[in-house]
Amino acid sequence: MRLSRHHVAWALLALAAIALVAYAETWLSGYERTVIGFAGIYAILAVSLSFSNGLTGLFSLGHPAFMMVGGYTAAILTFPVNRKGFMLPALPEWLATLELTLLPATLAGALAAGLVAVVVGFPVLRLRGHYLAVATIGLIIVLGVVINNANDLTRGALGLNGIPRLTTLWVILGWLAVTLLVCWRLKHSSVGRSLMALRENELAAACLGVNRARSRLIAFSLSACFAGVGGALWAHLLTNLTPGSFGLALAFMLVVMVVIGGSGSLVGAILAAMAIMVLREVLRPVEQAVSAYGLVQIVTAILLIGTLLLRPQGFFGSSEPRFLRPGLPTSSLKGRETPTDGTARP
């Protein structure tokens, strides 16, 4: 069987990613590996947000809230049993004696975030535009207040520290591949076409039989599940969790990645996430040298404004790079060639 162009391109990209991670794990310092790890987590979050916001036309800013749910759920499940008793005294007995590995804890965090999205999505997804954005910002604030006040369950504003560092670059790469694969397959399936039809013309899509509420809720919940995965990986990479880590600044950063990469473009979201992380690390020493704290945020905001003015659809729009998309099969082109006499062939 002959490999097509896009299969070769994906294989080369996968090999390049594996080689990069192998090099980083072997030769780079702990700080540099942490920076690359956060870039991978941001890529997971940006891909999932681009899937829900870009394909459906929703404007949700609630990703940090679902990261909180996934992060705290996974952190409590992997927290050492010998420390739970005095640090988290209000835990039920079955949970206080439970200590899981990273994979089941991450899956539990994703499931918890997805369930919260389903519960919240039923009333919230009736809203549109900036009303939905305000409602999802409210979700971030509400969950932050709840966690801050649940001192005996989450340690509140003090933060949950001492989380085991279980997240490696290999784990992040694996979850990024899963996120991209699931979102890519759904985007290029009937589900993705239904979501894009809702984005372009909701009434026309409904007339064609697309269930508006169910389609949006599926996209919203799936995106929240991957945000929960990102929160779990974040917790076990940073080894410390506070509600303040998942605020409006993080929501803004994720939206910038989606807008610059192209709303609805999965590969564009990954490239934008990587580029912004590189920009942050390049500007950080400049920021410290000239005492211009906040320079990273200012430059990021300028990039966002420039993108909206010069290329509102982002670098890739809602499409993907041509060399990664499957081409039209040769067999489907037979019978479509224009005859030399200029007549159209049926």
Phi, psi and omega in degrees: 000128182278132179283139178275170185299316184289331175295318178296319181296316179295321179297318179294320178295320179296317178296321179296319179295317179297317179296320179297315180294318178299317178296315182297317181293334184268318192247335186276159179284169180298321179296316181295323176294324178295319178298315178296322178299316178294325176299318178295321178294318176299324178295318177300314181294318181293320179297314181293322178290323177295326178295313184282311183284319185288319184279328184263343183083006177287158176234076181263137176244021189270007182303317178300328178295316179289330174295321176301312181298310181295320182294312181290323178298311181293321182295319179294324181287332180260357184295138182303134183299323184290353177249346182295324186301317183262341179268328180231070189290342184271002180293142173298157188300319182295329180278328180291337180256011183254130176222111185257166172278177188294318185299305178296328178294320178294318177297321178294320177296320177296318180295318179297316178296320178296320179295319176298320179296321179296314181297315182285328187293328181304309177278324189288324184286000170285343181274162180225158171060223184291339176294319177294320179299316179295321180295319180287331171296320176300325178297319177301314183294316182297312180295323177298318178294318179299313181292323178298328183266351178267065187300319185280352178254327186231358186068011171053224183290342178294333180089149179265102181250168183083016177291134181297138180276092184254346182280123175244170178296328178295319179296315180297317179299319179298314180291326176296319178296318179296314180300313181294318181297312182296312181293323179295313182296321179290321180298321183263027176242184178296331177297312180297321179294325176295317180295318179291329175294320176297321180296319185281317181204099185297319182293316179296320179297319179296323178294334179274002175100009179283126177281107188295310184296315183293317181297315180294321181294322178297313180296318181296316182289319178297317177299321179294323178300314179289331172295322175298321175299315178300320178295320178295316179294321177301312183299319184271001170262318181276336181063019178207139180229132169223148179301332181294342179289340186244067183248199183292331179297320178293318177300318179297317181298319180293321178295321178299318179298317181292317182293316182292316180291332183119118184292110183108350178267119183285315178294322177299323179295320179295313181296321179294320178298315179296317182296318181291324177295319177297317179299319180297318181289328178290321183278342184300311178295326177296317179301318181285325183294320183259005180057034178260068184291134187101001181298323180298315180294322180295314180296320178298318179295321178296319177298318179298313181296317179298320178296317180295328181278317188267327181213078187301333181279358183084178185293323183248000185063223177257008182258181180242162177306140187300322184288350178260352181268141177295136179277171179288127181303146181298325181297330181284347180272345181294136180089356181255355181293145178279122180299158182293342180276001176087355180277151181277132179265132183292000000 
